[in-house]
Structure formats: C-alpha cells, structure tokens
Amino acid sequence: MNNTTVPPIETHLKSIQTLIQTAKFNEAIAQSKALQQQVTEQQHHIELWYLMAIAQRYGKEFTQALTSINALLELDALHSRASQEQGYTYLALNKATQAKLSFEKAVQLNPSLVGSWHELIQLYRQYGQQEQVQKAANHLERLKKLPPALLAVTELMHEGKLLKAEQICRHFLQNNKRHVDGMCLLAEIGMELKVYDDAEFLLASALELSPNHIHARSQYLNLLIRLGKYKAAEQQVEILLVTQPDNLSYKIAKANTLTGLGKIAQAITLFEQAIAQDDKIPGFYLQLGHALKAQGDIKKAVAAYQKAYQLNPSYGDAFWSLANTKTYRFSDEEITKMQRQRTDENLAIADKVQLHFATGKAFEDREDYQRAFQAYQQGNDLQHASNGFDINKIEQQVAEQIKYCTHELFELRRNLGLNSPDPIFIVGLPRAGSTLLEQILASHSQVDGTMELHNILGLASRLRGRESNKKEQENQQESQYPKNLAEINPTYFKRFGQQFIDETRVYREQAPLFIDKMPNNFLHIGLIKLILPNAKIIDARRQPMACCFSGFKQLFAEGQDFSYRLEDIGRYYQAYLKLMAHWQQVLPGFILTVNHEDVVDDLEKQVRRILDFCGLNFEQSCVDFHKTKRTIKTPSSEQVRQPIYKSATEQWRHFEPYLAPLKKVLNIE
C-alpha cells in the first residue's frame, strides 16, 4: 500500500521562492512551468506566473518576464505587485516611460509598495517632475516610519485581505495601545468593512491622544461626511483649515459639509473658489455639479458634469451624474465616447460600472431597449461582484424582527420612549416614490424636508454589536439586536429618542415636524416605535415590477447592495412585504401605506389622506409640490420639480422580455 502524500501547493510555492532566493533561477522557472500544468485554481496560476516573472527577470530573460506578467494581469488586472514587477522589468530594458507608468499603477492599486515609491522618486527626478518627487518622498517617509507589522497591514488592506489585516492590526494594538497610526489603520479597515461605529470611536480616541495628528483628523472628517454627520464634520474641517488654510482638499471637504447641511449657496461659492485655484481637477467640477443639482440649477449642473468628463474622458462618475439627472439626453458623440471608454481593460471598476449604467440610460432614452438592458446588466454584474452582498442576511434580519418584535414586546416596553411627535419617517424600497411623498409633505408650512438620515441605522448597528456582526459574517448566527430590545435598561429608550431628536436638529429649519426618508428604516420600525412612540411612519409602496426594475437600473451611492441582481431585488421586495405585514399586525394604526400608483391617479385625495394621518391641515401647496423651492439630494430631484406624470409607471414593460428571473421570484405570471 502506497502511503506517500502529495505535498500541498504552498510547499511547492515556498520551494520556488527558496530557489529564487538562492539564485537558482532556471530551476525556479522549470518548477513553476511544471506546476502550471498541474494546478487548476486561478489563484495558484497567478502566484506561479508572479514567481516565474521574478525568476525570469533575475535570470535576465526580460522578454519572457514581461510575457509572464501579461499572463498574470489577464487573470488579475488589479494585482499591484505584478505592476511593480512589470516596472522593474521595463527598467532593466531601459524603457523608463513604461516603467514609470507601471510603478504609478502599482502604487495606485497599493500605496504601501515601498519599492515602487523608491523607483518613482528616481524616475520623477529624471523627468524633472519636482512636485511629484516631493509627494512620492513624503509618502515613502510615512511608510518607513510605520512599524513592520503596520506596513504589512497596509499591504494586506490594499490587496483586499481585510480580515487578515484586521487580525494583525488588533494584535499590534494590544501591545501598543496608544499607537495613533495603528488606530487610524484599524479605523480604515473598519470603514472598508462598513463597521462605522468602531471606526468613529477609534478616530475620536486617536484625536484625544494626539490632537495635532493631521491624518487622523482628516480620516475622521471623511468618515463623518460619509455618515452624514455634517455638523460634527464642519467642526473638524474648521480645525484642519486653521492649520492648513490653503489646503484645497479641506476646502472641498468644507463645501461638501455645507452641501450636507443644506447651505448650498455657500458650498457653491467654495467649490468655485477651489476651481479658481486649480481648474484641472475633474472631481471639483463633479461635486460643484452635485451642489447645483441639489439647488435645482440643472443647466449649470450639466455644464459642470460635462467639464468634468472633458478633463478626464474616462471619468465614469461624470457621465453617470449626467444620466442621473434623469432629464439629460446624451448626444451621439457622448454615447460613442462612453462605448469606447467602458471597453478599456485598464479602466477602474468604479468608472466602468458608472459608464455601463450611463450607457444603459442613453440607450433607454433612444428606445433601444435591448442594448439598454445589456448595458444595465453589465453594470449590475460588475457592481454585484465587487460588493459581496448576501440576500440571506437580509432575510435573516427580517425573520429576527418578526421573531422578537412581538405584541408582547410592545406591551412590555410601552411608553418608555420620548413622546416627541416631530419625526415623520418615509420608508420602503428605493425608487418607490418616497422623494415625491417627501416633496409633498415638505411643501407644507409645518414640515421640514431633510434627507436620508443615517441615525436609526446607526443606532441599530450599535445595538447589534461588533461581535455579533462578526458572527453573522461567519456563522449566520442570530445577532444581539433585536432580541436585546426586551432586555436593555428601560431608561435607554427615552435617551435614544432624545439622541435622535438632538442629532437631527441640524438638518431642520423652524417647522415643528420633519421628515427622515431613509428607505431602509422599514427594517427598524419596531425600534422607532419603542424610542419615538408618537412618530409617524409612511410606507411608500410601488407596484413590484416597476419598483424592482427601477432599482435595478439605478446605481446607488451606497447602502442598497441588494439592487444589483434581479433575483436579489425580488427577494428583498418579498422580505419587505413580509415585514411590513408583520408591523401592521403588531402595531396597528402606526403606519400609513401610500401606493405610488394611487398618488399618480388621484393626487389630491392621497395628499389629504397623508396630511390627515400626520395631523396636519390641508394646504394647496402640497398639491402644487413641484413649485416648492428646496434642496433635494436624491436621483428623483428633477422629477419632483415637475408636475406629476404617469409615464414612469409602465416603463418596465419595455424590458419585460429580459425580466423573467425577477418575475419568477415575485410570483408574477
């Protein structure tokens, strides 16, 4: 009987590495080629091409080394070390221009590659790019100051190995509790993993330890903007501007903060000042365009977006922003540009996704529905592949809400929350007509429109807890929340309600009532009832096919990861219906369901019904909602500035031949 076992692939790879380290390059190449014939997994092929390229370069087989690198990059175009190795090989061939481009791509993909920065400094000197020399030298100096463990963490992060990076970083911080750079890195990993509470706590703690740490404060500022905590962000950016008054990125951050606070005119002035300082940065024009769009100046917004793509023809966000006005129509020339750019293999994934969605909108406007769907599908496939969304987790969350948010819970914990009647929550699915309902209500003299506020989601995240987030990722076990709603200290509910009112005050004006239109809050209606028992909940509902397909062709900024597969969006809609039926059962009278089609068919009747539910007198301005001047930051902003129209309700039918997977999940014949 033969007891010999085949050594694992890792053993072979280490053997090849040892051959390279002992200058046995021909043997390393031979072993790599032999192993290529045996392995089947793509990752193993990538590792072998990489080792072979290194051995070939050291063995002065430069042409063969480039062939190996190209084979690797075909399998993984974002392999940063492959680009670095390509740069070394071009240097050996005295091809300085190609080497510079390769090293630049390497550090763009992974800014912690010390070797690439070393070479770039020399190449920038050679080309007389003194400003670039200084930037590269500054970055290299920062990297060299990092302890080896943290340098390894940065490399792992940029290679997408986040959980491994987190493990090493946490271990390092256990032995170096006051290491601010380590805290900043762990916060960055937290942001990537969307564990925002952890990241916020780490950065606030880092700044307490080191108030003059510019990088920590910049990171904290960016996180606060991402979380929509604009008042806190404004305080941070003012501190940074005191230390660096001419820093353009801080001026732009301040303008974004002002946009978030609804101070659009001030924001636009700041964007224009930044552009006057440097008119070659496409992102400045893009963000100016967003502010102008929110203000309702669509003509100037379009001009700003066009300027952004003129400066950078592959800037997907500029083209998508034009499409996302919903009223812009692309020219033949623009469609040709988008078609050309989206097939560029070297284009960043984000740009490619945005160009696919923009192209889909362009073809849809021209009634070329087959090509429109094809483009939407390509954009959705790419986005889904990169976001790692799992619909099972949403279905589990819904099951847990139904299991624990019972009649008994609401009886047991009745009247513990804050009695404030101020908030009106509009919930449901995105693209279900919530912006229209918000515009109707915000046209009333007693109601302030705000935006999609993250506060309830943030509270739910805190109640869920960090450890259970990890468990959910690994084992699909039940999380602490909502089970803990029956267990936590009764005094917390009023405190949570007060905290919500206090934190959202900055988005309000003088009206007694205000709107939070975060659609995902439908998952947390039980929590809302417990902390704000006198709040109003409006469920914005739309016919399933129209709603789901409208979501499928929308590229969201963040937070709607379910919308990039037809099966996922159908299952999400079904889960939403199931949970809303549960809320209606256990909280009778707490929620008003408003069907979008009913609003379109008889606007005044539905306006009166909504106002009655909110305890408000009828005002004609709510029927004439399109005349209301206010800041609107959602994709539907231009649509709700026009009188109501019926054409959108049946748009999905043009795409019906391609929607069989969605119909199947929704049980529609």
Stockholm file with secondary structure:
# STOCKHOLM 1.0

chainA/1-669         MNNTTVPPIETHLKSIQTLIQTAKFNEAIAQSKALQQQVTEQQHHIELWYLMAIAQRYGKEFTQALTSINALLELDALHSRASQEQGYTYLALNKATQAKLSFEKAVQLNPSLVGSWHELIQLYRQYGQQEQVQKAANHLERLKKLPPALLAVTELMHEGKLLKAEQICRHFLQNNKRHVDGMCLLAEIGMELKVYDDAEFLLASALELSPNHIHARSQYLNLLIRLGKYKAAEQQVEILLVTQPDNLSYKIAKANTLTGLGKIAQAITLFEQAIAQDDKIPGFYLQLGHALKAQGDIKKAVAAYQKAYQLNPSYGDAFWSLANTKTYRFSDEEITKMQRQRTDENLAIADKVQLHFATGKAFEDREDYQRAFQAYQQGNDLQHASNGFDINKIEQQVAEQIKYCTHELFELRRNLGLNSPDPIFIVGLPRAGSTLLEQILASHSQVDGTMELHNILGLASRLRGRESNKKEQENQQESQYPKNLAEINPTYFKRFGQQFIDETRVYREQAPLFIDKMPNNFLHIGLIKLILPNAKIIDARRQPMACCFSGFKQLFAEGQDFSYRLEDIGRYYQAYLKLMAHWQQVLPGFILTVNHEDVVDDLEKQVRRILDFCGLNFEQSCVDFHKTKRTIKTPSSEQVRQPIYKSATEQWRHFEPYLAPLKKVLNIE
#=GR chainA/1-669 SS CCCCCCCCHHHHHHHHHHHHHTTCHHHHHHHHHHHHTTCCCHHHHHHHHHHHHHHHHHTTCHHHHHHHHHHHHHHCTTCHHHHHHHHHHHHHTTCHHHHHHHHHHHHHHCTTCHHHHHHHHHHHHHTTCHHHHHHHHHHHHHHHHSCHHHHHHHHHHHTTCHHHHHHHHHHHHHHCTTCHHHHHHHHHHHHHTTCHHHHHHHHHHHHHHCTTCHHHHHHHHHHHHHTTCHHHHHHHHHHHHHHCTTCHHHHHHHHHHHHHTTCHHHHHHHHHHHHHHCTTCHHHHHHHHHHHHHHTCHHHHHHHHHHHHHHCTTCHHHHHHHHTTSSCCCCHHHHHHHHHHHTCTTSCHHHHHHHHHHHHHHHHHTTCHHHHHHHHHHHHHHHHHHHCCCHHHHHHHHHHHHHHSCHHHHHHTTTCSCCCCCEEEEEECTTSSHHHHHHHHHTSTTEEEEECCCHHHHHHHHHHCHHHHHHHHHHCCCCSTTGGGGTSCTHHHHHHHHHHHHHHGGGCCSCSEEEECCGGGGGGHHHHHHHCTTCEEEEEECCHHHHHHHHHTCCCSSSCGGGGSHHHHHHHHHHHHHHHHHHHHHSTTSEEEEEHHHHHHCHHHHHHHHHHHTTCCCCHHHHTGGGCCCCCCSTTTTGGGSCCCSGGGGGGGGGGGGCHHHHHHHTCC
#=GC SS_cons         CCCCCCCCHHHHHHHHHHHHHTTCHHHHHHHHHHHHTTCCCHHHHHHHHHHHHHHHHHTTCHHHHHHHHHHHHHHCTTCHHHHHHHHHHHHHTTCHHHHHHHHHHHHHHCTTCHHHHHHHHHHHHHTTCHHHHHHHHHHHHHHHHSCHHHHHHHHHHHTTCHHHHHHHHHHHHHHCTTCHHHHHHHHHHHHHTTCHHHHHHHHHHHHHHCTTCHHHHHHHHHHHHHTTCHHHHHHHHHHHHHHCTTCHHHHHHHHHHHHHTTCHHHHHHHHHHHHHHCTTCHHHHHHHHHHHHHHTCHHHHHHHHHHHHHHCTTCHHHHHHHHTTSSCCCCHHHHHHHHHHHTCTTSCHHHHHHHHHHHHHHHHHTTCHHHHHHHHHHHHHHHHHHHCCCHHHHHHHHHHHHHHSCHHHHHHTTTCSCCCCCEEEEEECTTSSHHHHHHHHHTSTTEEEEECCCHHHHHHHHHHCHHHHHHHHHHCCCCSTTGGGGTSCTHHHHHHHHHHHHHHGGGCCSCSEEEECCGGGGGGHHHHHHHCTTCEEEEEECCHHHHHHHHHTCCCSSSCGGGGSHHHHHHHHHHHHHHHHHHHHHSTTSEEEEEHHHHHHCHHHHHHHHHHHTTCCCCHHHHTGGGCCCCCCSTTTTGGGSCCCSGGGGGGGGGGGGCHHHHHHHTCC
//
